[in-house]
Amino acid sequence: MRAAKPKVLVVEDAEATWAVEEMSLVASGFDPTVCTNGTAALDAIAADDFDLVVLDLALPEVDGWAVLGRLRAEERTSAVPVLIVTARDDAATQQKARLAGASGYLTKPFDIGRFQKAVRI
């Protein structure tokens, strides 16, 4: 029996971005689930286990910082890799993300090759 595809939660409110991320993940052999706001992401995390979370920081309802904090605070999700994908390209935000527990950081707009490499964290 073939192993299940790694499950990835994509949390992104911009359709143009999540559509590219989703397409790239499917092409790379992942099983993506897309949420377009932080509340839906928290619900998805509570209901299912993911192998990776691709997370924007600027989200409606609940921001990415709160989602990352919840992931790291709960034992079941504390070790799930989180790739931050955001338009914020300043060093302070990158440092804050790493200190908060992000596994990787990619700035928008991004090259598909860089994204595909980053999701292999």
N, C-alpha and C positions, 0 to 999 in steps of 0.2 A: 504494500500500500504506500502511496506517495505521501510525503509529509505535507501538512497544510502550509499554505502560503503565509509568510509573516504578516500580521495584521498591523496596519498603520492608521492612526487617527490623525487626520488633517484638520486643523482648526484655523480657518481663514475666512474672512468675510468678503473679500474681493473675488468675485466669480472668475475673472480672468486669471487670477493667480491660482486659486484652488483647482481650476480645470486643468491647468498645465501640470500642477503637482500631481493630481490624480492620474492623469494620462501617463506621466513619467513613472509613477509608482507601479501602475498596472504593467507597463512595458518592461519594468525591471523585476517582475515576479512577485510583487506585493499585493495584498488585499486591503485597499484603502477604504476608510469610512470618512466622510466629510461632514464637519459641523461648521456652521457659519457664525456662531456666537459662543461666548464662554459658557453660558448656561447649558446649551445643548452639549457642549464638550464635557462638562461635569457630569451630566446625565449619562452620556455614553461611557465615560470612564467608570462610573458606578455600576453600569450594567454589563460591561464586557472587559476582557483583558486585551491589552495591546502590546505589541513588541516594540513600538516606536510611536512617539507623538511628534508631529510637525506643527509648530505653534507660532502663530502671529502674536505680537504683543498688544496691538491696538485692535480691540474687538468690542462689539456692542454687548451690552448687558453686564458681563463679567470680563475684565481684561485678562490678557495673557499672563500677567504677573500673578494674579490670583489663581489661575488654573495651574501654573507651575508650582505655586506654593502648596496647593491642595495635593498635587501629585507627589511632591516630596514629603508631605506631612503624613501620608497614609502608608502604612507598612506594605500593603499589597502593591502599591505603585511607586514606591520610593526609588526603586532601581531601574524603572523604565527609562530608556534614553529619550531625551527631549531635544529636538533640533529647533532652535528659534529661527524663524524666517521673518524678517522685519525690514522696514525702510530705515529704521534708526541705525546709522552707521558710525555713531560716535563711540569712542573708546570707553567712556563711562558706562554706557548702556551695555556694551559687551561684557565689561567687568562685572556689572551688577547681575547680568544673566548667568554668568559662570558661578558667581558666589551663591546665587539662588538655586543652583543645581542643574543648569542647562548643560547638555552634553556636547552641543555644537551650536554654531551661530552663522547664519548666512544672511547677507543683506540683499534687499530687492533694489532694482531688478537683478535677477540672477541668471546665470547661464545654465542651461539644462544639464550639461556635463558636470558642473560644480554641484548642482542639486543632487544628481544621482550619486556622486561620490560622497556627499555629505550624509545621505540617508544610510550609508553603509557603516555608520558609527557603531 
